[in-house]
Amino acid sequence: MASVTGAGLTLDVSYQAIEIPGLLKQLQLPENFDAYRRQLLKGEYLNVSEQRNVTHSLCRSIHAVTGRSEKATRFDDIVQKLRSGRWLGATGKPVTAVVNIGVGGSDLGPNMGAFALKEFANDAALNELDVHFVSSMDGGQLYAVLPLIDPETTVFIIASKSFGTIDTFANVNTVREWIKPQLTEQQWLAQHVIGVSSNGVKMSDYGIPAAHQLTFGEGVGGRLSLWSAIGLSIALSCGLYTFERMLTGARAMDKHFGEAPAAENIPLLMALYGIYNRNELGINNLAVLPYDGRLRMLPSYLQQLDMESNGKQATADNKAIDYATGPIIWGDFGPNGQHAFFQHLHQGFDAFAADFVLVLKRQAPGFSSAVAAKLAEQQQLSVANCLAHRQLMKFGAANEASPRDHYPGGHPSNLLYMDELTPETFGALIAAYEHKVFVQGVYWQLNSFDQPGVEMGKKCALDILASLEGGNEPAFDESTNELIKKART
């Protein structure tokens, strides 16, 4: 067994295709890696294309969000006021629901954290504040949420780093119409809206009172922002103490990443094994398979974290690349995956690597001892299935007489596990993946902190939207032109 431990997590690499000493000998990090790592952890690493420092690690400081600074005190006050039932709407009724409107990093991280850590809420307001998430520009999620809430008892968080994301404000504009039978726009803005952004001027121009604005730095990338004020909905779901515990776990992983030797460093080894599988074995995808229902949103979160960071064909200094970079990230909550795509993994023709994420034990606060015992049994069932499928993917099972019963195996995997899922181990887990992506970006000479492809896609969408709304003859390719004409009718 080959495993390393840090910050409450253990990484077992026994099922990888190369042992740790051989991996470290074959893959040499750049000479300036140690300096870059120190810069990252101090908030001094430069995002060269946008000419600003990368500062998300600083958000994990106990004083960055929930400490004694003016901004942190405001965060504190908002959470305590909403969770205690002391926040009154414009008509005098207590607020009982919150809707987080955001997209990308303003939705994926907060949604994941709020769901994973809900059971750790530790104050009297538990279950009294319903927190919902809306991200889709088509209004589908909003359509489902609006019948569940009341304009007079709901606060909306507008979460947008730029405070101009068209997806987000498509939902916001619909909400502004929805509230009109019961609230004026002035009432809504004064008592039912919280802005979370790095652009305070735009929040003020929109009409959000300064006391209801939370800001974070330009150097905090959206996909790395759940530690910042963007994590407000996590704190509202779980309480300030749980949110602070999550930050504590992330800081522990920062310390481990910064100090542990290469052969004992979880994020660094995850990164190097990923590079080895991608560049040496030619495996272009990584299946993320968490075996705990509380982590069901982890694959979607890691898709953005990894693919938006390292899915690139140019170096940080804008030179074309002729080698493979970030893999396709996909996956699902493991037990669901077993009944969906594991058949293909075990007997299909495609190569893949996998990250199994496992929680060994589970406490059951709030339940009787009999129910807690049954929940513990279910956790053991999950452990058994995780270990079994991991083993079969690696070693396979040969049966020359029956092709249907032949399982080729040979698929490399990590097992990242913890004794129990806690706010601390959750924070450490997410920070470990952040650092993994950073290491791979440095190795591949990328800028992992911009997203030019995303920005170009947005620009193209605005051009097509203008054509849809303008009524002029569309001037795109034949297929797009025809679809624009049909969408107008």
LOGUFI-433934 format. One record per residue (C-alpha): residue in three letters; residue number from 1; x, y, z. Coordinates in steps of 0.05 Angstrom, whole numbers. Layout:
LOGUFI-433934
   code   pos        X        Y        Z
    Ala   NUM        X        Y        Z
...
END
This chain:
LOGUFI-433934
   code   pos        X        Y        Z
    Met     1        0        0        0
    Ala     2       26       69      -20
    Ser     3       -8      125       16
    Val     4        6      194       45
    Thr     5      -33      233       98
    Gly     6      -44      307      112
    Ala     7      -97      355      138
    Gly     8     -145      298      156
    Leu     9     -141      266       87
    Thr    10     -105      204       61
    Leu    11      -86      194      -11
    Asp    12      -76      121      -32
    Val    13      -39      115      -98
    Ser    14      -30       39      -96
    Tyr    15      -71       31     -159
    Gln    16      -31       80     -201
    Ala    17       14       54     -257
    Ile    18       79       78     -226
    Glu    19      104       82     -154
    Ile    20      119      148     -120
    Pro    21      195      146     -125
    Gly    22      192      130     -200
    Leu    23      140      184     -211
    Leu    24      182      238     -177
    Lys    25      243      216     -217
    Gln    26      207      217     -284
    Leu    27      168      282     -275
    Gln    28      211      341     -255
    Leu    29      176      404     -232
    Pro    30      204      470     -260
    Glu    31      261      501     -220
    Asn    32      218      560     -201
    Phe    33      161      517     -173
    Asp    34      178      528     -100
    Ala    35      178      603     -110
    Tyr    36      111      600     -147
    Arg    37       81      558      -91
    Arg    38      103      608      -38
    Gln    39       75      665      -79
    Leu    40        8      629      -86
    Leu    41        1      618      -11
    Lys    42       19      690        3
    Gly    43      -29      719      -48
    Glu    44       29      743      -92
    Tyr    45       26      696     -152
    Leu    46       13      737     -215
    Asn    47      -44      723     -263
    Val    48       -3      751     -321
    Ser    49      -58      760     -373
    Glu    50     -101      801     -325
    Gln    51      -43      832     -288
    Arg    52      -67      819     -218
    Asn    53      -46      776     -160
    Val    54      -82      710     -146
    Thr    55     -110      719      -76
    His    56     -161      664      -62
    Ser    57     -116      631      -10
    Leu    58     -118      694       32
    Cys    59     -193      687       38
    Arg    60     -182      629       84
    Ser    61     -152      675      137
    Ile    62     -197      676      198
    His    63     -200      752      190
    Ala    64     -216      753      116
    Val    65     -289      736      121
    Thr    66     -311      724      192
    Gly    67     -261      764      233
    Arg    68     -259      836      257
    Ser    69     -252      875      193
    Glu    70     -309      920      171
    Lys    71     -327      874      113
    Ala    72     -322      812      156
    Thr    73     -366      843      210
    Arg    74     -418      858      157
    Phe    75     -416      785      133
    Asp    76     -423      763      206
    Asp    77     -481      809      219
    Ile    78     -519      789      156
    Val    79     -512      715      172
    Gln    80     -533      722      244
    Lys    81     -591      768      228
    Leu    82     -620      721      175
    Arg    83     -608      656      213
    Ser    84     -639      684      277
    Gly    85     -702      708      243
    Arg    86     -687      781      259
    Trp    87     -684      803      186
    Leu    88     -752      832      171
    Gly    89     -777      844      101
    Ala    90     -807      909       76
    Thr    91     -876      890      102
    Gly    92     -851      871      171
    Lys    93     -851      796      163
    Pro    94     -789      755      182
    Val    95     -749      728      124
    Thr    96     -752      653      120
    Ala    97     -721      639       52
    Val    98     -659      659       13
    Val    99     -647      650      -61
    Asn   100     -575      653      -86
    Ile   101     -575      677     -159
    Gly   102     -507      665     -191
    Val   103     -473      623     -243
    Gly   104     -407      586     -249
    Gly   105     -365      598     -187
    Ser   106     -420      640     -157
    Asp   107     -465      578     -157
    Leu   108     -425      513     -160
    Gly   109     -381      522      -98
    Pro   110     -434      553      -52
    Asn   111     -486      501      -74
    Met   112     -437      444      -63
    Gly   113     -415      469        6
    Ala   114     -485      485       31
    Phe   115     -509      415       13
    Ala   116     -448      378       39
    Leu   117     -446      414      107
    Lys   118     -519      424      122
    Glu   119     -520      373      178
    Phe   120     -465      411      215
    Ala   121     -508      472      228
    Asn   122     -503      483      302
    Asp   123     -550      538      322
    Ala   124     -623      544      339
    Ala   125     -641      568      269
    Leu   126     -628      500      238
    Asn   127     -679      484      184
    Glu   128     -715      551      194
    Leu   129     -681      586      136
    Asp   130     -691      554       68
    Val   131     -634      568       20
    His   132     -645      558      -55
    Phe   133     -598      564     -114
    Val   134     -614      590     -184
    Ser   135     -564      592     -241
    Ser   136     -594      572     -308
    Met   137     -605      630     -356
    Asp   138     -666      596     -386
    Gly   139     -706      607     -322
    Gly   140     -718      533     -311
    Gln   141     -692      533     -240
    Leu   142     -726      599     -224
    Tyr   143     -792      570     -250
    Ala   144     -786      514     -198
    Val   145     -765      559     -140
    Leu   146     -814      617     -146
    Pro   147     -877      576     -126
    Leu   148     -841      555      -62
    Ile   149     -826      625      -36
    Asp   150     -861      690      -18
    Pro   151     -835      759      -41
    Glu   152     -849      787       29
    Thr   153     -807      734       65
    Thr   154     -750      722       16
    Val   155     -681      753        8
    Phe   156     -645      746      -59
    Ile   157     -569      743      -62
    Ile   158     -544      771     -128
    Ala   159     -476      738     -132
    Ser   160     -433      761     -190
    Lys   161     -359      780     -190
    Ser   162     -368      831     -245
    Phe   163     -440      847     -225
    Gly   164     -457      845     -298
    Thr   165     -463      771     -316
    Ile   166     -519      766     -367
    Asp   167     -541      697     -343
    Thr   168     -549      721     -272
    Phe   169     -586      785     -289
    Ala   170     -634      748     -335
    Asn   171     -659      713     -272
    Val   172     -656      778     -231
    Asn   173     -698      815     -281
    Thr   174     -752      762     -278
    Val   175     -752      766     -202
    Arg   176     -762      841     -207
    Glu   177     -826      829     -245
    Trp   178     -848      773     -199
    Ile   179     -846      816     -136
    Lys   180     -887      874     -164
    Pro   181     -956      852     -139
    Gln   182     -931      854      -67
    Leu   183     -870      899      -64
    Thr   184     -847      963      -97
    Glu   185     -778      960     -129
    Gln   186     -752     1007      -76
    Gln   187     -778      962      -20
    Trp   188     -747      901      -54
    Leu   189     -679      933      -62
    Ala   190     -679      961        8
    Gln   191     -699      898       47
    His   192     -697      838        1
    Val   193     -631      841      -38
    Ile   194     -559      826      -18
    Gly   195     -504      840      -68
    Val   196     -440      799      -69
    Ser   197     -388      823     -119
    Ser   198     -319      852     -129
    Asn   199     -351      913     -160
    Gly   200     -380      957     -105
    Val   201     -395     1015     -152
    Lys   202     -442      973     -195
    Met   203     -478      946     -133
    Ser   204     -489     1017     -109
    Asp   205     -511     1041     -178
    Tyr   206     -561      983     -179
    Gly   207     -592     1010     -115
    Ile   208     -568      960      -63
    Pro   209     -556      993        5
    Ala   210     -484      994       27
    Ala   211     -502      954       89
    His   212     -526      897       45
    Gln   213     -464      894        0
    Leu   214     -408      844        9
    Thr   215     -345      850      -33
    Phe   216     -285      808      -48
    Gly   217     -220      822      -85
    Glu   218     -209      822     -160
    Gly   219     -154      771     -149
    Val   220     -205      718     -126
    Gly   221     -225      677     -187
    Gly   222     -298      657     -190
    Arg   223     -282      582     -189
    Leu   224     -239      593     -127
    Ser   225     -287      639      -90
    Leu   226     -328      597      -42
    Trp   227     -280      618       14
    Ser   228     -297      691        3
    Ala   229     -362      730       11
    Ile   230     -388      686      -46
    Gly   231     -394      633        8
    Leu   232     -449      672       42
    Ser   233     -501      620       24
    Ile   234     -458      566       56
    Ala   235     -457      606      121
    Leu   236     -531      619      116
    Ser   237     -545      544      107
    Cys   238     -497      519      160
    Gly   239     -480      577      207
    Leu   240     -417      619      218
    Tyr   241     -382      568      262
    Thr   242     -388      513      209
    Phe   243     -364      562      155
    Glu   244     -303      580      198
    Arg   245     -288      505      208
    Met   246     -288      496      133
    Leu   247     -237      553      127
    Thr   248     -195      520      181
    Gly   249     -192      456      142
    Ala   250     -171      493       79
    Arg   251     -116      528      117
    Ala   252      -91      461      143
    Met   253      -85      437       71
    Asp   254      -50      501       51
    Lys   255        1      487      106
    His   256        9      415       84
    Phe   257       17      436       11
    Gly   258       69      488       29
    Glu   259      110      446       77
    Ala   260      104      371       63
    Pro   261      160      338       22
    Ala   262      142      320      -49
    Ala   263      136      245      -33
    Glu   264       87      261       23
    Asn   265       49      319       -8
    Ile   266      -23      303      -27
    Pro   267      -38      358      -78
    Leu   268       30      352     -110
    Leu   269       23      277     -119
    Met   270      -48      283     -145
    Ala   271      -21      333     -196
    Leu   272       38      291     -218
    Tyr   273       -2      227     -224
    Gly   274      -52      266     -266
    Ile   275        4      291     -311
    Tyr   276       33      222     -317
    Asn   277      -34      192     -337
    Arg   278      -47      249     -386
    Asn   279       21      256     -419
    Glu   280       55      189     -410
    Leu   281       -5      141     -414
    Gly   282      -47      184     -461
    Ile   283     -110      182     -418
    Asn   284     -152      243     -435
    Asn   285     -204      239     -380
    Leu   286     -213      233     -305
    Ala   287     -275      205     -272
    Val   288     -289      236     -204
    Leu   289     -329      186     -162
    Pro   290     -347      208      -91
    Tyr   291     -377      153      -48
    Asp   292     -416      197       -1
    Gly   293     -482      229      -20
    Arg   294     -462      294       14
    Leu   295     -408      302      -39
    Arg   296     -454      290      -98
    Met   297     -439      359     -128
    Leu   298     -363      350     -125
    Pro   299     -355      325     -198
    Ser   300     -392      386     -226
    Tyr   301     -351      433     -182
    Leu   302     -285      401     -203
    Gln   303     -305      405     -276
    Gln   304     -304      481     -273
    Leu   305     -244      484     -226
    Asp   306     -200      441     -271
    Met   307     -226      449     -342
    Glu   308     -235      525     -338
    Ser   309     -165      531     -309
    Asn   310     -123      484     -351
    Gly   311     -162      469     -414
    Lys   312     -115      512     -456
    Gln   313      -71      510     -518
    Ala   314      -25      568     -501
    Thr   315       27      581     -447
    Ala   316       22      637     -397
    Asp   317       67      679     -442
    Asn   318       22      665     -502
    Lys   319       61      612     -540
    Ala   320       26      555     -576
    Ile   321       28      487     -542
    Asp   322       40      421     -577
    Tyr   323       27      375     -517
    Ala   324      -36      354     -480
    Thr   325      -58      395     -420
    Gly   326     -118      389     -374
    Pro   327     -161      327     -381
    Ile   328     -236      322     -388
    Ile   329     -266      319     -318
    Trp   330     -331      282     -308
    Gly   331     -365      235     -260
    Asp   332     -422      227     -211
    Phe   333     -438      206     -140
    Gly   334     -409      135     -141
    Pro   335     -471       93     -123
    Asn   336     -511      129     -177
    Gly   337     -454      119     -226
    Gln   338     -454       44     -212
    His   339     -524       41     -241
    Ala   340     -509       86     -300
    Phe   341     -439       85     -331
    Phe   342     -397       35     -291
    Gln   343     -416      -20     -340
    His   344     -377       19     -394
    Leu   345     -320       32     -346
    His   346     -312      -42     -330
    Gln   347     -322      -71     -400
    Gly   348     -319      -14     -450
    Phe   349     -261        1     -497
    Asp   350     -242       70     -471
    Ala   351     -183       86     -425
    Phe   352     -197      129     -364
    Ala   353     -167      147     -297
    Ala   354     -209      156     -234
    Asp   355     -210      192     -168
    Phe   356     -249      154     -116
    Val   357     -268      199      -56
    Leu   358     -289      159        5
    Val   359     -315      173       75
    Leu   360     -301      114      120
    Lys   361     -349      128      178
    Arg   362     -408      171      193
    Gln   363     -438      199      256
    Ala   364     -513      213      255
    Pro   365     -527      273      300
    Gly   366     -600      285      313
    Phe   367     -623      213      304
    Ser   368     -638      157      353
    Ser   369     -583      106      367
    Ala   370     -622       54      326
    Val   371     -627       99      265
    Ala   372     -554      121      274
    Ala   373     -533       47      273
    Lys   374     -571       35      208
    Leu   375     -539       97      177
    Ala   376     -471       71      198
    Glu   377     -488        5      164
    Gln   378     -505       43      100
    Gln   379     -438       78      103
    Gln   380     -403       10      107
    Leu   381     -443      -12       46
    Ser   382     -417       49        9
    Val   383     -345       34       31
    Ala   384     -352      -38        6
    Asn   385     -378      -17      -62
    Cys   386     -324       37      -71
    Leu   387     -268      -11      -55
    Ala   388     -297      -66      -98
    His   389     -307      -25     -161
    Arg   390     -239        8     -152
    Gln   391     -207      -61     -147
    Leu   392     -243      -88     -208
    Met   393     -224      -27     -250
    Lys   394     -151      -38     -232
    Phe   395     -143     -113     -234
    Gly   396     -201     -136     -277
    Ala   397     -224     -208     -280
    Ala   398     -204     -254     -337
    Asn   399     -250     -307     -366
    Glu   400     -225     -333     -433
    Ala   401     -284     -380     -440
    Ser   402     -336     -325     -433
    Pro   403     -322     -256     -463
    Arg   404     -384     -230     -427
    Asp   405     -350     -245     -361
    His   406     -283     -215     -380
    Tyr   407     -263     -149     -346
    Pro   408     -199     -121     -374
    Gly   409     -180      -75     -316
    Gly   410     -116      -35     -321
    His   411     -147       33     -304
    Pro   412     -106       76     -256
    Ser   413     -139      110     -198
    Asn   414     -129      150     -135
    Leu   415     -167      137      -71
    Leu   416     -175      200      -30
    Tyr   417     -207      184       37
    Met   418     -222      212      106
    Asp   419     -247      180      170
    Glu   420     -308      225      172
    Leu   421     -335      282      131
    Thr   422     -330      345      174
    Pro   423     -327      419      155
    Glu   424     -251      413      165
    Thr   425     -241      353      119
    Phe   426     -288      383       68
    Gly   427     -247      447       67
    Ala   428     -183      407       62
    Leu   429     -211      366        4
    Ile   430     -230      426      -38
    Ala   431     -164      462      -24
    Ala   432     -126      399      -43
    Tyr   433     -159      399     -112
    Glu   434     -145      474     -120
    His   435      -72      462     -107
    Lys   436      -70      402     -153
    Val   437      -96      445     -210
    Phe   438      -45      499     -194
    Val   439       13      449     -196
    Gln   440       -9      421     -263
    Gly   441      -16      491     -291
    Val   442       55      508     -270
    Tyr   443       81      442     -300
    Trp   444       45      454     -366
    Gln   445       67      528     -365
    Leu   446       -4      554     -366
    Asn   447      -39      612     -334
    Ser   448      -91      574     -294
    Phe   449     -126      637     -271
    Asp   450     -157      666     -334
    Gln   451     -211      638     -381
    Pro   452     -206      670     -450
    Gly   453     -247      615     -483
    Val   454     -305      630     -435
    Glu   455     -301      704     -450
    Met   456     -300      693     -525
    Gly   457     -361      648     -520
    Lys   458     -398      704     -482
    Lys   459     -379      754     -536
    Cys   460     -406      708     -591
    Ala   461     -470      699     -552
    Leu   462     -480      774     -546
    Asp   463     -471      781     -622
    Ile   464     -524      729     -635
    Leu   465     -571      758     -582
    Ala   466     -565      826     -617
    Ser   467     -585      793     -682
    Leu   468     -644      757     -649
    Glu   469     -670      822     -620
    Gly   470     -652      868     -677
    Gly   471     -692      837     -734
    Asn   472     -637      848     -785
    Glu   473     -614      795     -833
    Pro   474     -567      750     -793
    Ala   475     -496      746     -818
    Phe   476     -468      682     -789
    Asp   477     -462      612     -818
    Glu   478     -521      582     -855
    Ser   479     -544      538     -797
    Thr   480     -540      593     -745
    Asn   481     -576      642     -791
    Glu   482     -634      594     -802
    Leu   483     -641      580     -728
    Ile   484     -641      654     -711
    Lys   485     -698      664     -761
    Lys   486     -737      607     -729
    Ala   487     -725      632     -659
    Arg   488     -753      701     -678
    Thr   489     -820      673     -701
END
